[in-house]
């Protein structure tokens, strides 16, 4: 038997114990995880699980991915610099990633706003600027942390004259 666990950084100790009961020392275990990306602390997930991985599964081999297939190099570089300041980075493997897609020539921007309305206005301004620079609306995408947040921002963008293709919550669509 072989077992794959994706997003290992989000497991809790109970999950680790169950996994140990299934795979023993970890010879047939494949996990993917990064403590810097853990988001389920409220469910008991902890960077400790990543740090103790080799103790929990002494038969496992550990290797680091070297290529990021999602992001451009500027985004990887910004995250690498930021992640070094994260508490979860302690004990984590240092990041040594290269973007398979190379660099874009555009640097990520960090903006601080005071309110949701200001945030939507800033996003709208960026979208309009990109459109004026030659990137059609249909070639732009906005990612959000939640469906509710996406609905709120989509509504605000439409109110500011930006065409939006928002199909609603994935979980509320008919089957």
CNS distance restraints for C-alpha pairs under 8 A (distance, minus, plus):
assign (resid   1 and name CA) (resid  28 and name CA) 6.71 0.50 0.50
assign (resid   2 and name CA) (resid  23 and name CA) 7.97 0.50 0.50
assign (resid   2 and name CA) (resid  28 and name CA) 4.78 0.50 0.50
assign (resid   2 and name CA) (resid  29 and name CA) 5.91 0.50 0.50
assign (resid   2 and name CA) (resid  30 and name CA) 7.65 0.50 0.50
assign (resid   3 and name CA) (resid  23 and name CA) 7.48 0.50 0.50
assign (resid   3 and name CA) (resid  28 and name CA) 6.38 0.50 0.50
assign (resid   3 and name CA) (resid  29 and name CA) 5.00 0.50 0.50
assign (resid   3 and name CA) (resid  30 and name CA) 6.15 0.50 0.50
assign (resid   4 and name CA) (resid  29 and name CA) 6.13 0.50 0.50
assign (resid   4 and name CA) (resid  30 and name CA) 4.78 0.50 0.50
assign (resid   4 and name CA) (resid  31 and name CA) 5.64 0.50 0.50
assign (resid   5 and name CA) (resid  29 and name CA) 7.91 0.50 0.50
assign (resid   5 and name CA) (resid  30 and name CA) 6.38 0.50 0.50
assign (resid   5 and name CA) (resid  31 and name CA) 4.65 0.50 0.50
assign (resid   5 and name CA) (resid  32 and name CA) 6.44 0.50 0.50
assign (resid   6 and name CA) (resid  31 and name CA) 5.75 0.50 0.50
assign (resid   6 and name CA) (resid  32 and name CA) 4.95 0.50 0.50
assign (resid   6 and name CA) (resid  33 and name CA) 6.59 0.50 0.50
assign (resid   7 and name CA) (resid  11 and name CA) 7.65 0.50 0.50
assign (resid   7 and name CA) (resid  31 and name CA) 7.62 0.50 0.50
assign (resid   7 and name CA) (resid  32 and name CA) 5.73 0.50 0.50
assign (resid   7 and name CA) (resid  33 and name CA) 4.81 0.50 0.50
assign (resid   7 and name CA) (resid  34 and name CA) 7.44 0.50 0.50
assign (resid   8 and name CA) (resid  31 and name CA) 6.17 0.50 0.50
assign (resid   8 and name CA) (resid  32 and name CA) 5.82 0.50 0.50
assign (resid   8 and name CA) (resid  33 and name CA) 4.62 0.50 0.50
assign (resid   8 and name CA) (resid  34 and name CA) 7.42 0.50 0.50
assign (resid   8 and name CA) (resid  50 and name CA) 7.40 0.50 0.50
assign (resid   9 and name CA) (resid  33 and name CA) 5.11 0.50 0.50
assign (resid   9 and name CA) (resid  34 and name CA) 5.68 0.50 0.50
assign (resid   9 and name CA) (resid  35 and name CA) 5.11 0.50 0.50
assign (resid   9 and name CA) (resid  37 and name CA) 7.09 0.50 0.50
assign (resid   9 and name CA) (resid  38 and name CA) 5.34 0.50 0.50
assign (resid   9 and name CA) (resid  45 and name CA) 6.90 0.50 0.50
assign (resid   9 and name CA) (resid  46 and name CA) 6.95 0.50 0.50
assign (resid   9 and name CA) (resid  47 and name CA) 6.40 0.50 0.50
assign (resid   9 and name CA) (resid  49 and name CA) 6.82 0.50 0.50
assign (resid   9 and name CA) (resid  50 and name CA) 6.01 0.50 0.50
assign (resid  10 and name CA) (resid  38 and name CA) 5.48 0.50 0.50
assign (resid  10 and name CA) (resid  39 and name CA) 6.71 0.50 0.50
assign (resid  10 and name CA) (resid  40 and name CA) 5.62 0.50 0.50
assign (resid  10 and name CA) (resid  41 and name CA) 7.50 0.50 0.50
assign (resid  10 and name CA) (resid  45 and name CA) 4.87 0.50 0.50
assign (resid  10 and name CA) (resid  46 and name CA) 6.96 0.50 0.50
assign (resid  11 and name CA) (resid  15 and name CA) 5.86 0.50 0.50
assign (resid  11 and name CA) (resid  16 and name CA) 6.92 0.50 0.50
assign (resid  11 and name CA) (resid  44 and name CA) 7.48 0.50 0.50
assign (resid  11 and name CA) (resid  45 and name CA) 5.08 0.50 0.50
assign (resid  11 and name CA) (resid  46 and name CA) 7.44 0.50 0.50
assign (resid  11 and name CA) (resid  49 and name CA) 7.36 0.50 0.50
assign (resid  12 and name CA) (resid  16 and name CA) 6.47 0.50 0.50
assign (resid  12 and name CA) (resid  43 and name CA) 7.10 0.50 0.50
assign (resid  12 and name CA) (resid  44 and name CA) 4.99 0.50 0.50
assign (resid  12 and name CA) (resid  45 and name CA) 4.37 0.50 0.50
assign (resid  12 and name CA) (resid  46 and name CA) 6.68 0.50 0.50
assign (resid  12 and name CA) (resid  49 and name CA) 7.30 0.50 0.50
assign (resid  13 and name CA) (resid  17 and name CA) 6.20 0.50 0.50
assign (resid  13 and name CA) (resid  44 and name CA) 7.42 0.50 0.50
assign (resid  13 and name CA) (resid  45 and name CA) 7.52 0.50 0.50
assign (resid  13 and name CA) (resid  49 and name CA) 7.18 0.50 0.50
assign (resid  14 and name CA) (resid  18 and name CA) 6.27 0.50 0.50
assign (resid  15 and name CA) (resid  19 and name CA) 6.06 0.50 0.50
assign (resid  16 and name CA) (resid  20 and name CA) 6.10 0.50 0.50
assign (resid  16 and name CA) (resid  49 and name CA) 7.79 0.50 0.50
assign (resid  16 and name CA) (resid  56 and name CA) 7.97 0.50 0.50
assign (resid  17 and name CA) (resid  21 and name CA) 6.29 0.50 0.50
assign (resid  18 and name CA) (resid  22 and name CA) 6.42 0.50 0.50
assign (resid  19 and name CA) (resid  23 and name CA) 6.07 0.50 0.50
assign (resid  19 and name CA) (resid  24 and name CA) 7.72 0.50 0.50
assign (resid  20 and name CA) (resid  24 and name CA) 4.84 0.50 0.50
assign (resid  20 and name CA) (resid  25 and name CA) 6.90 0.50 0.50
assign (resid  20 and name CA) (resid  26 and name CA) 7.42 0.50 0.50
assign (resid  20 and name CA) (resid  56 and name CA) 7.46 0.50 0.50
assign (resid  20 and name CA) (resid  57 and name CA) 7.44 0.50 0.50
assign (resid  23 and name CA) (resid  27 and name CA) 7.29 0.50 0.50
assign (resid  23 and name CA) (resid  28 and name CA) 6.61 0.50 0.50
assign (resid  23 and name CA) (resid  29 and name CA) 6.61 0.50 0.50
assign (resid  24 and name CA) (resid  57 and name CA) 7.24 0.50 0.50
assign (resid  25 and name CA) (resid  56 and name CA) 7.27 0.50 0.50
assign (resid  25 and name CA) (resid  57 and name CA) 4.52 0.50 0.50
assign (resid  25 and name CA) (resid  58 and name CA) 5.52 0.50 0.50
assign (resid  25 and name CA) (resid  59 and name CA) 4.89 0.50 0.50
assign (resid  25 and name CA) (resid  60 and name CA) 6.97 0.50 0.50
assign (resid  26 and name CA) (resid  57 and name CA) 4.86 0.50 0.50
assign (resid  26 and name CA) (resid  58 and name CA) 6.80 0.50 0.50
assign (resid  26 and name CA) (resid  59 and name CA) 5.12 0.50 0.50
assign (resid  26 and name CA) (resid  60 and name CA) 4.98 0.50 0.50
assign (resid  27 and name CA) (resid  57 and name CA) 7.98 0.50 0.50
assign (resid  27 and name CA) (resid  59 and name CA) 5.11 0.50 0.50
assign (resid  27 and name CA) (resid  60 and name CA) 5.32 0.50 0.50
assign (resid  28 and name CA) (resid  60 and name CA) 7.88 0.50 0.50
assign (resid  29 and name CA) (resid  60 and name CA) 7.03 0.50 0.50
assign (resid  33 and name CA) (resid  37 and name CA) 7.93 0.50 0.50
assign (resid  33 and name CA) (resid  50 and name CA) 7.60 0.50 0.50
assign (resid  34 and name CA) (resid  38 and name CA) 7.11 0.50 0.50
assign (resid  34 and name CA) (resid  50 and name CA) 7.42 0.50 0.50
assign (resid  34 and name CA) (resid  92 and name CA) 7.69 0.50 0.50
assign (resid  35 and name CA) (resid  46 and name CA) 7.80 0.50 0.50
assign (resid  35 and name CA) (resid  47 and name CA) 5.03 0.50 0.50
assign (resid  35 and name CA) (resid  50 and name CA) 6.18 0.50 0.50
assign (resid  35 and name CA) (resid  88 and name CA) 5.71 0.50 0.50
assign (resid  35 and name CA) (resid  89 and name CA) 6.88 0.50 0.50
assign (resid  35 and name CA) (resid  92 and name CA) 6.82 0.50 0.50
assign (resid  36 and name CA) (resid  47 and name CA) 7.84 0.50 0.50
assign (resid  36 and name CA) (resid  83 and name CA) 6.69 0.50 0.50
assign (resid  36 and name CA) (resid  86 and name CA) 7.14 0.50 0.50
assign (resid  36 and name CA) (resid  88 and name CA) 5.38 0.50 0.50
assign (resid  36 and name CA) (resid  89 and name CA) 6.00 0.50 0.50
assign (resid  38 and name CA) (resid  45 and name CA) 7.32 0.50 0.50
assign (resid  38 and name CA) (resid  46 and name CA) 7.38 0.50 0.50
assign (resid  38 and name CA) (resid  47 and name CA) 7.20 0.50 0.50
assign (resid  39 and name CA) (resid  45 and name CA) 7.84 0.50 0.50
assign (resid  40 and name CA) (resid  44 and name CA) 6.85 0.50 0.50
assign (resid  40 and name CA) (resid  45 and name CA) 5.42 0.50 0.50
assign (resid  40 and name CA) (resid  46 and name CA) 8.00 0.50 0.50
assign (resid  41 and name CA) (resid  45 and name CA) 4.52 0.50 0.50
assign (resid  41 and name CA) (resid  46 and name CA) 6.03 0.50 0.50
assign (resid  45 and name CA) (resid  49 and name CA) 7.60 0.50 0.50
assign (resid  46 and name CA) (resid  50 and name CA) 7.70 0.50 0.50
assign (resid  47 and name CA) (resid  51 and name CA) 6.39 0.50 0.50
assign (resid  47 and name CA) (resid  88 and name CA) 5.78 0.50 0.50
assign (resid  48 and name CA) (resid  52 and name CA) 5.97 0.50 0.50
assign (resid  49 and name CA) (resid  53 and name CA) 6.01 0.50 0.50
assign (resid  50 and name CA) (resid  92 and name CA) 7.60 0.50 0.50
assign (resid  51 and name CA) (resid  91 and name CA) 5.90 0.50 0.50
assign (resid  51 and name CA) (resid  92 and name CA) 6.68 0.50 0.50
assign (resid  52 and name CA) (resid  56 and name CA) 6.06 0.50 0.50
assign (resid  53 and name CA) (resid  57 and name CA) 5.95 0.50 0.50
assign (resid  53 and name CA) (resid  58 and name CA) 7.99 0.50 0.50
assign (resid  54 and name CA) (resid  58 and name CA) 5.12 0.50 0.50
assign (resid  54 and name CA) (resid  59 and name CA) 7.87 0.50 0.50
assign (resid  54 and name CA) (resid  60 and name CA) 6.84 0.50 0.50
assign (resid  54 and name CA) (resid  62 and name CA) 7.96 0.50 0.50
assign (resid  64 and name CA) (resid  93 and name CA) 7.75 0.50 0.50
assign (resid  65 and name CA) (resid  97 and name CA) 7.29 0.50 0.50
assign (resid  66 and name CA) (resid  96 and name CA) 6.08 0.50 0.50
assign (resid  66 and name CA) (resid  97 and name CA) 4.73 0.50 0.50
assign (resid  66 and name CA) (resid  98 and name CA) 6.25 0.50 0.50
assign (resid  67 and name CA) (resid  97 and name CA) 5.35 0.50 0.50
assign (resid  67 and name CA) (resid  98 and name CA) 4.98 0.50 0.50
assign (resid  67 and name CA) (resid  99 and name CA) 5.80 0.50 0.50
assign (resid  67 and name CA) (resid 100 and name CA) 6.14 0.50 0.50
assign (resid  68 and name CA) (resid  97 and name CA) 6.25 0.50 0.50
assign (resid  68 and name CA) (resid  98 and name CA) 6.00 0.50 0.50
assign (resid  68 and name CA) (resid  99 and name CA) 4.91 0.50 0.50
assign (resid  68 and name CA) (resid 100 and name CA) 6.04 0.50 0.50
assign (resid  69 and name CA) (resid  99 and name CA) 6.19 0.50 0.50
assign (resid  69 and name CA) (resid 100 and name CA) 5.35 0.50 0.50
assign (resid  69 and name CA) (resid 101 and name CA) 6.81 0.50 0.50
assign (resid  70 and name CA) (resid  99 and name CA) 7.61 0.50 0.50
assign (resid  70 and name CA) (resid 100 and name CA) 7.99 0.50 0.50
assign (resid  70 and name CA) (resid 101 and name CA) 7.81 0.50 0.50
assign (resid  71 and name CA) (resid  75 and name CA) 6.16 0.50 0.50
assign (resid  71 and name CA) (resid  76 and name CA) 6.59 0.50 0.50
assign (resid  71 and name CA) (resid  99 and name CA) 6.31 0.50 0.50
assign (resid  71 and name CA) (resid 101 and name CA) 7.17 0.50 0.50
assign (resid  72 and name CA) (resid  76 and name CA) 6.56 0.50 0.50
assign (resid  72 and name CA) (resid  99 and name CA) 5.53 0.50 0.50
assign (resid  72 and name CA) (resid 100 and name CA) 7.73 0.50 0.50
assign (resid  72 and name CA) (resid 101 and name CA) 5.83 0.50 0.50
assign (resid  72 and name CA) (resid 102 and name CA) 5.67 0.50 0.50
assign (resid  72 and name CA) (resid 103 and name CA) 5.22 0.50 0.50
assign (resid  72 and name CA) (resid 104 and name CA) 6.18 0.50 0.50
assign (resid  73 and name CA) (resid  77 and name CA) 6.02 0.50 0.50
assign (resid  73 and name CA) (resid  98 and name CA) 6.50 0.50 0.50
assign (resid  73 and name CA) (resid  99 and name CA) 5.05 0.50 0.50
assign (resid  73 and name CA) (resid 101 and name CA) 7.62 0.50 0.50
assign (resid  73 and name CA) (resid 102 and name CA) 5.63 0.50 0.50
assign (resid  73 and name CA) (resid 103 and name CA) 4.75 0.50 0.50
assign (resid  73 and name CA) (resid 104 and name CA) 7.35 0.50 0.50
assign (resid  74 and name CA) (resid  78 and name CA) 6.16 0.50 0.50
assign (resid  74 and name CA) (resid 103 and name CA) 6.18 0.50 0.50
assign (resid  74 and name CA) (resid 104 and name CA) 7.25 0.50 0.50
assign (resid  74 and name CA) (resid 105 and name CA) 7.75 0.50 0.50
assign (resid  74 and name CA) (resid 106 and name CA) 7.24 0.50 0.50
assign (resid  74 and name CA) (resid 107 and name CA) 5.85 0.50 0.50
assign (resid  74 and name CA) (resid 108 and name CA) 6.77 0.50 0.50
assign (resid  75 and name CA) (resid  79 and name CA) 6.16 0.50 0.50
assign (resid  75 and name CA) (resid 107 and name CA) 7.60 0.50 0.50
assign (resid  75 and name CA) (resid 108 and name CA) 6.39 0.50 0.50
assign (resid  76 and name CA) (resid  80 and name CA) 5.99 0.50 0.50
assign (resid  76 and name CA) (resid  97 and name CA) 7.11 0.50 0.50
assign (resid  76 and name CA) (resid  98 and name CA) 7.53 0.50 0.50
assign (resid  76 and name CA) (resid  99 and name CA) 7.28 0.50 0.50
assign (resid  77 and name CA) (resid  81 and name CA) 6.21 0.50 0.50
assign (resid  78 and name CA) (resid  82 and name CA) 6.19 0.50 0.50
assign (resid  78 and name CA) (resid 108 and name CA) 7.39 0.50 0.50
assign (resid  79 and name CA) (resid  83 and name CA) 5.74 0.50 0.50
assign (resid  80 and name CA) (resid  84 and name CA) 6.50 0.50 0.50
assign (resid  80 and name CA) (resid  95 and name CA) 6.36 0.50 0.50
assign (resid  81 and name CA) (resid  85 and name CA) 7.61 0.50 0.50
assign (resid  82 and name CA) (resid  86 and name CA) 7.15 0.50 0.50
assign (resid  83 and name CA) (resid  89 and name CA) 6.54 0.50 0.50
assign (resid  84 and name CA) (resid  89 and name CA) 6.13 0.50 0.50
assign (resid  85 and name CA) (resid  89 and name CA) 7.35 0.50 0.50
assign (resid  86 and name CA) (resid  90 and name CA) 7.72 0.50 0.50
assign (resid  88 and name CA) (resid  92 and name CA) 7.24 0.50 0.50
assign (resid  89 and name CA) (resid  93 and name CA) 7.73 0.50 0.50
assign (resid  89 and name CA) (resid  94 and name CA) 7.83 0.50 0.50
assign (resid  98 and name CA) (resid 102 and name CA) 7.66 0.50 0.50
assign (resid  99 and name CA) (resid 103 and name CA) 7.40 0.50 0.50
assign (resid 113 and name CA) (resid 118 and name CA) 5.87 0.50 0.50
assign (resid 113 and name CA) (resid 119 and name CA) 5.83 0.50 0.50
assign (resid 114 and name CA) (resid 118 and name CA) 6.36 0.50 0.50
assign (resid 114 and name CA) (resid 119 and name CA) 7.61 0.50 0.50
assign (resid 115 and name CA) (resid 119 and name CA) 6.23 0.50 0.50
assign (resid 116 and name CA) (resid 120 and name CA) 6.22 0.50 0.50
assign (resid 117 and name CA) (resid 121 and name CA) 6.17 0.50 0.50
assign (resid 117 and name CA) (resid 156 and name CA) 7.83 0.50 0.50
assign (resid 118 and name CA) (resid 122 and name CA) 6.12 0.50 0.50
assign (resid 119 and name CA) (resid 123 and name CA) 6.20 0.50 0.50
assign (resid 120 and name CA) (resid 124 and name CA) 5.99 0.50 0.50
assign (resid 120 and name CA) (resid 153 and name CA) 6.09 0.50 0.50
assign (resid 120 and name CA) (resid 156 and name CA) 6.26 0.50 0.50
assign (resid 120 and name CA) (resid 157 and name CA) 6.77 0.50 0.50
assign (resid 121 and name CA) (resid 125 and name CA) 6.11 0.50 0.50
assign (resid 121 and name CA) (resid 157 and name CA) 7.88 0.50 0.50
assign (resid 122 and name CA) (resid 126 and name CA) 6.28 0.50 0.50
assign (resid 123 and name CA) (resid 127 and name CA) 6.18 0.50 0.50
assign (resid 124 and name CA) (resid 128 and name CA) 6.12 0.50 0.50
assign (resid 124 and name CA) (resid 157 and name CA) 6.08 0.50 0.50
assign (resid 124 and name CA) (resid 160 and name CA) 7.21 0.50 0.50
assign (resid 124 and name CA) (resid 162 and name CA) 7.30 0.50 0.50
assign (resid 125 and name CA) (resid 129 and name CA) 6.04 0.50 0.50
assign (resid 126 and name CA) (resid 130 and name CA) 6.15 0.50 0.50
assign (resid 127 and name CA) (resid 131 and name CA) 6.17 0.50 0.50
assign (resid 127 and name CA) (resid 137 and name CA) 7.49 0.50 0.50
assign (resid 127 and name CA) (resid 140 and name CA) 7.55 0.50 0.50
assign (resid 128 and name CA) (resid 132 and name CA) 6.12 0.50 0.50
assign (resid 128 and name CA) (resid 162 and name CA) 7.80 0.50 0.50
assign (resid 129 and name CA) (resid 133 and name CA) 6.16 0.50 0.50
assign (resid 130 and name CA) (resid 134 and name CA) 6.47 0.50 0.50
assign (resid 130 and name CA) (resid 135 and name CA) 5.39 0.50 0.50
assign (resid 130 and name CA) (resid 136 and name CA) 7.62 0.50 0.50
assign (resid 131 and name CA) (resid 135 and name CA) 4.63 0.50 0.50
assign (resid 131 and name CA) (resid 136 and name CA) 5.12 0.50 0.50
assign (resid 131 and name CA) (resid 137 and name CA) 6.08 0.50 0.50
assign (resid 135 and name CA) (resid 139 and name CA) 6.30 0.50 0.50
assign (resid 135 and name CA) (resid 140 and name CA) 7.22 0.50 0.50
assign (resid 136 and name CA) (resid 140 and name CA) 6.95 0.50 0.50
assign (resid 137 and name CA) (resid 163 and name CA) 7.35 0.50 0.50
assign (resid 143 and name CA) (resid 150 and name CA) 7.65 0.50 0.50
assign (resid 144 and name CA) (resid 149 and name CA) 6.51 0.50 0.50
assign (resid 144 and name CA) (resid 150 and name CA) 5.67 0.50 0.50
assign (resid 145 and name CA) (resid 149 and name CA) 6.96 0.50 0.50
assign (resid 145 and name CA) (resid 150 and name CA) 7.78 0.50 0.50
assign (resid 146 and name CA) (resid 150 and name CA) 6.30 0.50 0.50
assign (resid 147 and name CA) (resid 151 and name CA) 6.23 0.50 0.50
assign (resid 147 and name CA) (resid 168 and name CA) 7.51 0.50 0.50
assign (resid 147 and name CA) (resid 169 and name CA) 5.58 0.50 0.50
assign (resid 147 and name CA) (resid 170 and name CA) 7.93 0.50 0.50
assign (resid 148 and name CA) (resid 152 and name CA) 6.40 0.50 0.50
assign (resid 148 and name CA) (resid 169 and name CA) 7.79 0.50 0.50
assign (resid 149 and name CA) (resid 153 and name CA) 6.25 0.50 0.50
assign (resid 150 and name CA) (resid 154 and name CA) 5.93 0.50 0.50
assign (resid 151 and name CA) (resid 155 and name CA) 6.15 0.50 0.50
assign (resid 151 and name CA) (resid 166 and name CA) 7.67 0.50 0.50
assign (resid 151 and name CA) (resid 168 and name CA) 6.90 0.50 0.50
assign (resid 152 and name CA) (resid 156 and name CA) 6.35 0.50 0.50
assign (resid 153 and name CA) (resid 157 and name CA) 6.10 0.50 0.50
assign (resid 154 and name CA) (resid 158 and name CA) 6.21 0.50 0.50
assign (resid 154 and name CA) (resid 164 and name CA) 6.39 0.50 0.50
assign (resid 154 and name CA) (resid 166 and name CA) 6.90 0.50 0.50
assign (resid 155 and name CA) (resid 159 and name CA) 6.29 0.50 0.50
assign (resid 156 and name CA) (resid 160 and name CA) 6.42 0.50 0.50
assign (resid 157 and name CA) (resid 161 and name CA) 6.54 0.50 0.50
assign (resid 157 and name CA) (resid 162 and name CA) 5.35 0.50 0.50
assign (resid 157 and name CA) (resid 163 and name CA) 7.46 0.50 0.50
assign (resid 157 and name CA) (resid 164 and name CA) 7.23 0.50 0.50
assign (resid 158 and name CA) (resid 162 and name CA) 5.00 0.50 0.50
assign (resid 158 and name CA) (resid 163 and name CA) 5.88 0.50 0.50
assign (resid 158 and name CA) (resid 164 and name CA) 6.35 0.50 0.50
assign (resid 168 and name CA) (resid 172 and name CA) 7.22 0.50 0.50
assign (resid 168 and name CA) (resid 173 and name CA) 7.40 0.50 0.50
assign (resid 169 and name CA) (resid 173 and name CA) 6.69 0.50 0.50
